């Protein structure tokens, strides 16, 4: 009888433990581990109203970075992206920034000037559609696209060290020898 009771307790404990593990796995944020396979092409406008599409920026490798000017993490991340662009544009890197909050359009010029950035900026049509279409959960969000438009890297949000991961993937995509 004692042996039977111990076996039931062990089974209950194992079931409870497995249930907890499953709950934790479901609730944990997916972060940068998720790589969307397909990047939706866009048709957006520049600050001066010129219409642009993804094809206008494709080269060998294209980095698309979603941001907004008052985003604290963007103020840290995007100047690093500018440095990478300056370093690798001759090897075929294209970069475009997409503003996700159209109401902040008037802040973009001073934001870019303040951080010495000259990367083209496009204005998103609506924050909701950009969030839905590009799985934006935080800013900045970076998509590194290969020659065929395939997603090579997806970074959602920012934490120190993300710029190193991004640069390593750019170097790999451009096939630059170390």
Secondary structure, 3 states (H helix, E strand, C coil): CHHHHHHHHHHHHHHHHHHHHHHHHHHCCCHHHCCCCECCCCEEEECCCCEEEHHHCCCCEEEEEEECCCCHHHHHHHHHHHHHHHHHHHHCEEEEEEECCHHHHHHHHHHHHHCCCCCEEEECCCHHHHHHHCCCCCCCEEEEECCCCEEEEEEECCCCCHHHHHHHHHHHHCCCCC
